[in-house]
């Protein structure tokens, strides 16, 4: 989770979509394949802007819904909705588990600090969970769930887990396997 903008004002935040997508491109070097947004962001202007850059925007198209929807489109819509639910779930987790809903500081600066620390702890929690699962995968047999002896650790499997979790980047040859 990234914390990019906090505002106490009452306004329509759909105007920030372009800014956030450009910030994504600046951070990662490319535009995202898709943007998963609420209804408020699905304006005609935002849709056209995303279409010009080859970005798929989630949700139904504006206007009357089509009579015939292909299975592929239904599957894509379901996948997009599941992705959005995971994002919304992170905010719910931050409120319930990490007390984001209990921020009661008086000054805006202290409120922002408190919110930022909450997001930091959420990210650290996820990173720790990934690290522990990777660490435990070194000592378990994936098929049976049993602990295995250290001489029989499958290093290729562990190496692939590092790659899948994007802890290493093979495309730039920045890390090589030691035999």
VEXDREN-2710 file (C-alpha; in Angstrom, 1 decimal):
% VEXDREN-2710
k/r/px/py/pz
1/UNK/0.0/0.0/0.0
2/UNK/1.2/3.4/-0.9
3/UNK/0.1/6.7/0.8
4/UNK/0.3/9.4/-1.9
5/UNK/-2.3/12.0/-1.0
6/UNK/-4.2/12.9/2.2
7/UNK/-6.7/15.7/2.2
8/UNK/-9.2/16.9/4.7
9/UNK/-11.3/18.8/2.1
10/UNK/-14.6/17.8/0.7
11/UNK/-14.2/17.3/-3.1
12/UNK/-14.5/14.8/-5.9
13/UNK/-11.3/12.9/-6.0
14/UNK/-11.8/11.5/-9.6
15/UNK/-9.6/14.3/-10.9
16/UNK/-6.6/12.6/-9.2
17/UNK/-6.6/9.5/-11.4
18/UNK/-4.3/10.8/-14.0
19/UNK/-1.9/12.1/-11.4
20/UNK/-1.7/8.7/-9.7
21/UNK/-1.3/6.8/-12.9
22/UNK/1.6/9.1/-13.9
23/UNK/3.1/8.6/-10.5
24/UNK/2.9/4.9/-11.0
25/UNK/4.7/5.2/-14.3
26/UNK/7.4/7.4/-12.7
27/UNK/7.9/4.8/-9.9
28/UNK/7.8/1.6/-12.0
29/UNK/8.8/2.9/-15.5
30/UNK/5.6/1.8/-17.3
31/UNK/1.9/2.4/-17.3
32/UNK/-0.2/-0.3/-15.5
33/UNK/-2.1/-2.8/-17.6
34/UNK/-5.3/-1.9/-15.8
35/UNK/-6.7/0.4/-13.2
36/UNK/-9.3/-0.9/-10.8
37/UNK/-11.4/2.0/-9.6
38/UNK/-14.7/3.0/-8.0
39/UNK/-17.6/4.3/-10.0
40/UNK/-16.6/7.9/-9.2
41/UNK/-13.4/7.5/-11.3
42/UNK/-15.1/6.1/-14.3
43/UNK/-15.8/9.5/-16.0
44/UNK/-15.7/9.9/-19.7
45/UNK/-12.6/12.0/-19.5
46/UNK/-10.7/9.4/-17.4
47/UNK/-11.8/6.6/-19.7
48/UNK/-10.6/8.4/-22.8
49/UNK/-7.3/9.3/-21.1
50/UNK/-6.7/5.7/-20.1
51/UNK/-7.7/4.4/-23.5
52/UNK/-5.1/6.7/-25.2
53/UNK/-2.4/5.1/-23.0
54/UNK/-3.6/1.5/-23.5
55/UNK/-4.8/1.2/-19.9
56/UNK/-7.9/-0.9/-19.2
57/UNK/-10.2/0.6/-16.7
58/UNK/-12.3/-1.7/-14.6
59/UNK/-16.0/-1.7/-14.4
60/UNK/-18.8/-1.6/-16.9
61/UNK/-18.8/0.8/-19.9
62/UNK/-20.8/4.0/-19.8
63/UNK/-24.3/3.9/-21.2
64/UNK/-26.8/1.0/-21.6
65/UNK/-25.4/-2.4/-20.8
66/UNK/-25.0/-4.7/-23.8
67/UNK/-27.5/-7.5/-24.3
68/UNK/-24.9/-10.2/-25.1
69/UNK/-21.8/-10.3/-23.0
70/UNK/-19.1/-12.9/-23.9
71/UNK/-17.7/-15.3/-21.3
72/UNK/-14.3/-13.7/-21.6
73/UNK/-15.7/-10.3/-20.7
74/UNK/-17.6/-11.8/-17.7
75/UNK/-14.5/-13.6/-16.5
76/UNK/-12.4/-10.3/-16.8
77/UNK/-15.1/-8.4/-14.9
78/UNK/-15.1/-11.0/-12.2
79/UNK/-11.3/-11.0/-12.0
80/UNK/-11.3/-7.1/-11.8
81/UNK/-13.9/-7.2/-9.0
82/UNK/-11.9/-9.8/-7.0
83/UNK/-8.8/-7.6/-7.3
84/UNK/-10.7/-4.5/-6.1
85/UNK/-12.1/-6.5/-3.2
86/UNK/-8.6/-7.4/-2.1
87/UNK/-7.6/-3.7/-2.2
88/UNK/-10.7/-2.7/-0.2
89/UNK/-10.1/-5.5/2.2
90/UNK/-6.6/-4.1/3.0
91/UNK/-8.3/-0.8/4.1
92/UNK/-10.7/-2.8/6.2
93/UNK/-7.8/-4.8/7.7
94/UNK/-6.0/-1.5/8.5
95/UNK/-9.1/-0.2/10.3
96/UNK/-9.9/-3.4/12.2
97/UNK/-6.5/-4.9/12.9
98/UNK/-4.1/-2.0/12.9
99/UNK/-6.5/0.7/14.4
100/UNK/-6.7/3.0/11.5
101/UNK/-10.3/3.8/12.6
102/UNK/-9.0/4.9/16.0
103/UNK/-6.9/7.9/14.8
104/UNK/-7.9/10.6/17.3
105/UNK/-5.1/13.1/17.1
106/UNK/-5.9/16.8/17.0
107/UNK/-3.5/18.3/14.6
108/UNK/-3.4/17.5/10.9
109/UNK/0.3/16.8/11.0
110/UNK/0.0/14.3/13.8
111/UNK/-3.0/12.6/12.1
112/UNK/-1.0/12.3/8.9
113/UNK/1.9/10.8/10.8
114/UNK/-0.4/8.3/12.6
115/UNK/-2.0/7.3/9.3
116/UNK/1.4/6.9/7.6
117/UNK/2.7/4.7/10.5
118/UNK/-0.4/2.5/10.2
119/UNK/0.3/1.9/6.5
120/UNK/3.9/1.3/7.2
121/UNK/3.0/-1.4/9.8
122/UNK/0.5/-3.0/7.3
123/UNK/3.2/-3.2/4.7
124/UNK/5.8/-4.6/7.2
125/UNK/3.3/-7.2/8.4
126/UNK/2.7/-8.4/4.8
127/UNK/6.5/-8.5/4.1
128/UNK/7.1/-10.4/7.3
129/UNK/4.4/-12.9/6.4
130/UNK/6.0/-13.4/3.0
131/UNK/9.4/-13.8/4.5
132/UNK/8.2/-16.4/7.1
133/UNK/6.4/-18.4/4.4
134/UNK/9.5/-18.4/2.3
135/UNK/11.6/-19.4/5.2
136/UNK/9.3/-22.2/6.2
137/UNK/9.2/-23.4/2.6
138/UNK/12.9/-24.2/2.9
139/UNK/12.2/-26.8/5.6
140/UNK/8.9/-28.3/4.4
141/UNK/8.1/-30.7/1.7
142/UNK/5.5/-28.9/-0.4
143/UNK/3.6/-32.1/-1.4
144/UNK/3.1/-33.6/2.1
145/UNK/3.7/-30.7/4.4
146/UNK/6.2/-32.6/6.4
147/UNK/9.5/-31.2/7.7
148/UNK/12.5/-32.4/5.6
149/UNK/16.1/-32.8/6.5
150/UNK/18.4/-29.9/5.5
151/UNK/20.5/-31.9/3.1
152/UNK/17.4/-32.7/1.1
153/UNK/16.3/-29.0/0.6
154/UNK/15.2/-28.5/-3.0
155/UNK/17.2/-25.3/-3.8
156/UNK/15.6/-25.0/-7.3
157/UNK/12.1/-24.9/-5.7
158/UNK/13.3/-22.3/-3.2
159/UNK/15.0/-20.2/-5.9
160/UNK/11.7/-20.3/-7.9
161/UNK/9.8/-19.1/-4.9
162/UNK/12.1/-16.1/-4.5
163/UNK/11.5/-15.3/-8.2
164/UNK/7.7/-15.7/-7.9
165/UNK/7.6/-13.4/-4.9
166/UNK/9.7/-10.9/-6.8
167/UNK/12.4/-10.9/-4.1
168/UNK/14.9/-11.3/-6.9
169/UNK/14.9/-10.1/-10.5
170/UNK/16.2/-12.5/-13.1
171/UNK/15.5/-10.3/-16.1
172/UNK/18.3/-7.9/-15.3
173/UNK/20.7/-10.7/-14.2
174/UNK/21.1/-8.8/-10.9
175/UNK/21.2/-12.0/-8.9
176/UNK/22.6/-15.3/-10.1
177/UNK/22.2/-18.8/-8.6
178/UNK/25.2/-20.2/-6.8
179/UNK/25.7/-23.9/-7.5
END
